[in-house]
Amino acid sequence: ILRRLDATLTRLALKVIFDARKLAPIDEGDLEAELIVGDVKRTIEGMYIEMGVSPDIDYAVVQHEGFRKTKSGSIVELTPGEKTLSKGPHGGYSPGKKYLENALKMNEQLIMSELSEILRG
């Protein structure tokens, strides 16, 4: 069961990242290339898999949230640029802010269904 769970978590995480790449803004940097899937981790509480971007990639969080704070403290709302808009919608979501969150939402039913199936045996 652990091997099946490991393989399923990895496959589902790769699907989420695939969809996140379709939704990621592309106006600056190479955010699509920075989206990665880590290894499955086992703890006393259970199993999990990390996905997203390295904490070293500061602009990923700014792009995900859709705003940045200037040195003076004011908030600047980010809007999708021409390149991002040219990607078109994917899975019912528009590319731009909340790209990873929306990719998870797109796959939530699939994730719950597949993990439930494994646990049923």
C-alpha positions, 0 to 999 in steps of 0.5 A, spaced: 500 500 500 505 504 501 508 503 494 501 505 491 500 511 495 507 513 493 506 512 486 499 515 486 501 522 490 507 523 485 502 522 479 497 527 482 502 532 484 505 532 477 498 533 474 497 539 479 504 542 477 502 541 469 496 545 470 499 550 475 504 551 469 498 552 464 495 557 469 502 561 471 503 568 469 509 568 464 510 576 463 517 576 467 522 570 469 520 563 468 515 561 473 513 555 469 520 552 469 521 553 477 514 549 478 517 542 481 515 536 485 519 533 490 519 526 493 514 523 498 515 524 505 513 519 511 512 522 518 509 519 524 502 523 522 502 520 515 505 521 508 505 528 504 509 530 497 511 537 497 510 541 490 511 548 488 517 553 487 523 553 491 523 558 497 529 562 494 524 564 488 521 571 491 517 573 485 513 566 485 509 568 491 508 575 489 505 572 482 501 567 486 498 573 490 497 578 485 500 584 488 507 586 491 508 591 497 513 597 495 518 600 499 514 606 501 509 601 504 503 601 498 500 595 495 501 595 487 496 590 484 499 586 479 494 585 472 496 579 467 500 582 461 499 580 454 503 574 454 499 571 460 492 573 457 495 569 450 495 563 454 487 563 454 483 559 460 485 552 462 480 548 466 475 553 467 481 558 470 484 564 467 492 564 468 495 569 473 494 570 480 493 564 484 495 559 479 497 554 484 491 554 488 487 554 482 491 548 479 489 544 486 482 546 486 482 543 479 484 537 481 481 536 488 476 531 486 481 527 482 485 527 488 480 525 493 477 519 489 484 516 487 487 516 494 480 514 497 481 508 492 487 506 495 485 506 502 479 502 500 484 497 497 
